């Protein structure tokens, strides 16, 4: 598989202002990857070694609650980085799973290759830092929203900010992500 890396190059350039040639060199360090619907990028109790740029498709992070129910904790849309930060950077087993909801294509780099790139290209360090900050802020916003927003407000925000999720994800994943039951989600959808 020999995908064009223009979308990855453009993504890098949107995150950090660097010369085009440097962004292209960084993009060439990534290998093409594909996932079929239902494939796992990461399974719980394994160590994450993949830092993935999702060019096309939709993925989710989920884990199991104490009763064994799947709880979706995040969605990854195209043109985003996909990885489990704690496992990837600390080399510890993951508590979460990352799974393709649709067929997906993108580019990946291993932890070792990423560290080599960090040392060789200062601009890539800035890119990595910017991605971590972006993910941290999104996580904080989601955590606060689960506390200080109603289910309807969380649903409306998801409709506004990530409409692709509503089109391509099973409702049970969306309901668990919003912290509501399937029947509450059905009621909210009827009202919208």
Residue, then its C-alpha position, 0 to 999 in steps of 0.5 A: x500500500x503506497x498512500x499519498x502523504x499530502x494529507x499528513x503533511x498538511x496536518x503537520x503544517x496546520x499544527x506547527x509552522x515549519x517549512x514544507x520540505x521539513x513537514x514532508x520529511x516528517x510525513x515520510x517517516x510514517x508507514x501506511x496503515x489500514x483498519x477494517x471496521x471492527x479491527x483493533x488498533x489497541x487492545x486492553x492489557x497490551x502496550x501501545x506502540x502505534x502513533x497513528x494519523x487517521x486520514x479517513x474513517x472513525x475510531x473509538x476508545x472504550x473500556x469495560x466498567x465493573x459490570x463488564x459493559x463497554x463504555x466509549x470514552x472518546x471518538x477519533x475523527x479523520x485528520x486527527x492523531x490516534x493513540x493511548x497516551x498513558x500506554x504509549x508514552x509510559x510503556x505500560x499496559x493499556x486499560x483501554x481499547x481502540x477500535x475502528x468503527x468504519x474502515x480506516x486508512x492512515x499512517x503510523x509510526x512506532x514509539x521508537x521511531x517517534x523518539x528518533x524523530x523527536x531528537x532529529x527534528x525539533x519541529x516535530x517535538x513542537x508538533x508532538x507537544x501541540x498534539x498533547x496539549x490539544x488532547x489534554x484540553x479536549x479531555x478536560x472539556x469532556x470531563x467538565x461537560x460530564x459534570x456541568x452540562x445536561x445530557x441534552x446539552x452534551x448531545x447538542x454539542x456532539x451534534x454541532x462539533x462532531x456530526x460524523x459520529x452521529x452518521x457513522x457510529x452505532x447509537x449504543x457507542x454514542x449513548x455510553x460516550x454521553x453517559x446516558x442510556x440508549x432510550x434517553x438518546x432516542x428521546x433526545x434524537x426525537x426532540x432534535 
